[in-house]
Amino acid sequence: MTTATLDHDQRLAAVPDLYRRLMAQPLKALTRARLPASGAIYVFYQEDEPIHVGSPPHLEERMLAPSLRLALAARVQKPSHGAPRISVSEPAPPPGRCKPIQARWLSVPDGHDRLLLELYAAQSLGLSVSHPKVRGELTAA
């Protein structure tokens, strides 16, 4: 067995553990449509259901659209004496607007390992694969 084959076999053997570590991460709301880690695999959720697996920069912009804050609400309070106070908060979401998307993620420094984990996680969760390399190979076949 060559060193390259051994390295590849070791990478494949590590994927289930990476997946368990990914799924053990806490589920957090993504706000302001920002991803906290660029070298990570994300599992996105809408209403507690996994809907997408991916890693930057191979994510569709529409995935983060529900997390985009479009406005702030400002309220002025005028006390009987002294300066007025202004408070700023998020407005209530308009009816029918989705809650911010939630995600769990795991930083995986190696791009090859991220690709393997993305494919494994998507298949384990019954989701489609978003990585362009995988899509390209699937459409070429």
Order of alpha helices (4+ residues) and beta strands (2+ residues): alpha-beta-beta-beta-beta-beta-beta-alpha-alpha
